[in-house]
Amino acid sequence: MAAPVSAAVPALSPRLLTLALLTVGLALMLAYLVGFDQGALSRSGMYMHELMHDGRHLLGVPCH
């Protein structure tokens, strides 16, 4: 029988992991704001709501 061959797996640096998690977190937050938020997080009146509403139309996400 042949001995199993082990492949070298590069280590994931903490800096790269932190950057990846921040990027995923920001992407999820942006997806929530554009896709689902109806102004609940907006403290600036209707400006943010209208901006995200236009973003939903641009991306083809149904909103009304």
N, C-alpha and C positions, 0 to 999 in steps of 0.2 A: 504494500500500500504506500502511496505517496503521502508525504507529510503535507498538511495544509499550508498554503502560502498566505502569509499575512501581508496586507497592504498598509503602507504608511498613510495615516490620516492626519492632515495638517491640523494643528491646534487652532481653536477659535480664540482670538484675542479678546480680552474684556472690552477694549475700545470698540472693536468691530461689532461685538454683541450689543453694546449700549447704543451705538449708532443705528443698528438694524431695528432694535426695539423702539427707539424714538421715531424712526421713519414709519414703522408699521402703526404706531400709536397715532401719529399725525395723520396718516392716510385714513385710518378708521374714524378719527374725529371729523375730518373733512367729508368723508362719505356720509356720516350721520348728519352733519349740518346741511349738506346739499340734498340728501335723500329723504330725511325724516323730520328735521326740526321745522316746526311751524311758527317760529318766533318765540318759543319758550325760553331760549337762552339769550335772546336779544335784549340788551339793555339800552340800545340806541334807537328805540322806536321802530318804525317800519322799514328803515333803511336796510338793515341786515336781512329782514324777512324778504324784502323785494329782491335783494341781491341773490339770495339763495333760491328764491322762486324762479328767477331767470336762469340760474344754473341748472335747476331741474329740467326746465324746458330745453336748454342747450344739450343736456346729456340724454334726453329722452325718457326721464323718469316721470311716471305719471304722478300728478299732484292734485288734479281736480278734474 
